[in-house]
Structures are given as structure tokens and as C-alpha cells.
């Protein structure tokens, strides 16, 4: 136990001692890195997801980019498809379906999407960024116990961030959607599949929300009660704002 804690009251010393024993190893390693904040508080004893990339060195690029985030069925793809052709619309870039190594599928997808946004001279609107990839693998690790896969994806994204291949967009738009609405709009039934699992959907939703609250980028929060026309109006306003940006 560090010397600075020895003068603390014994109940507090016991807490520090137990925390040092049971704190996840991957989280200790992440906290020790100078690139991130020294504090990674657990937000819930049940969910136990962590504040990732807080105060990170993600930087802005000249590319004008809006990223749409939210669970399946929140209206992201429909909005993207309704945009005029002058907008650089970035949906799924990898056409093959994910196999056993789904984390590589999503990473390839993200790399291609950000590269396309960087090359464009027009305003780009992207359906999901790397945040969704993190949230997807995080929820899988928490529900199905595949922590090694989440550790792998976290390290890959950290490396890509260092290379400047992922960056902070001008704006995130987060569309709130309950797990029930997500299943209903996608015509799915609750089950073990990650896209049909109540806990997985809730974890992905919570992870994205917490991540976005930490970012320096502009974030627009859209209520799950918002109509399709209201969502379109909000996105249109952000596109017009960026169109004026040099």
C-alpha cells in the first residue's frame, strides 16, 4: 500500500487495500497511461462500465463531419438516406457480414468511413463512428464475458487514435431509443443475440451517452419522443451550420 495512505483512518485504508486487489488489471493499465485522465470512476455497480478516453488527445481535422449515434431503430440510417447528394453520406463501407472476428469487421468499417470523411470537401454525415464499435464490444464483454475481445478493440482504437486515423467530429447527434422501441422498429424479438438482448442494448446506449458527455465536440441530444420530421430538422440545422464553416 502506498505510504500516503498509511495515515488514513483504518476503514478507508481497508477500502484502498481491497480496491487494489480487486480492481480489474486492464483498468489499472489504462489508468496508468498518461494519455488519459487519472480518474476512471465506475458509474454503476451493476453495469461497471468505465469512462474511457476522458481528456484524451483525439484532435479535430479540417474535414467537416457529423456523426450519428444511437441504438438500432433510432432513425440514423433513414435520416442518412434522406439527405441530398451534395452531402457526403457515409454508411456501412464493408459489405461482407461479420464472422467470428466481428471486432475486425467493425474496425475495418470505421477506418474506411473516417478516411472517406477526411477526403471529402463537402460536409460529411456518418452513420456511427468508433464509439459504437467500443460500445458494441463493451456490452458483449459485460453480458457474455468476452473481456479479451474488448481489451483488443480498445487497444486497436487507441493505436488508430495515435496515428490520427480517428478524430473528433464537429458534432455528434445522439438519438435516444429504448430497448423496446429498438426491437419493435427492427421487427426483432428479445433473445440472446446482442442486437436482441435487453441488457446489451441498454449497455450500448449507456456507454455511448457517457462517452459523449466527456467529449469536447458539440453534442446534440435528441429525445426518443422526437418525430422523424424533428430529427430531420435538427440534422439539417447542423449541416447548415457546418456548411458556413471554412
HUSULSUL-V768103 format. One record per helix or strand of 3 or more residues. SS is the DSSP state (A for helix, B for strand). FROM is the first residue (numbers start at 1). TO is the last residue. If there is no record, write none. Layout:
SS_FROM_TO / SS_FROM_TO
//
This chain:
A_3_5 / A_10_22 / A_25_32 / B_65_69 / A_76_82 / B_88_90 / A_102_119 / B_124_127 / A_130_144 / A_147_162 / B_171_175 / A_179_185 / A_194_196 / A_198_214 / B_218_222 / A_228_243
//
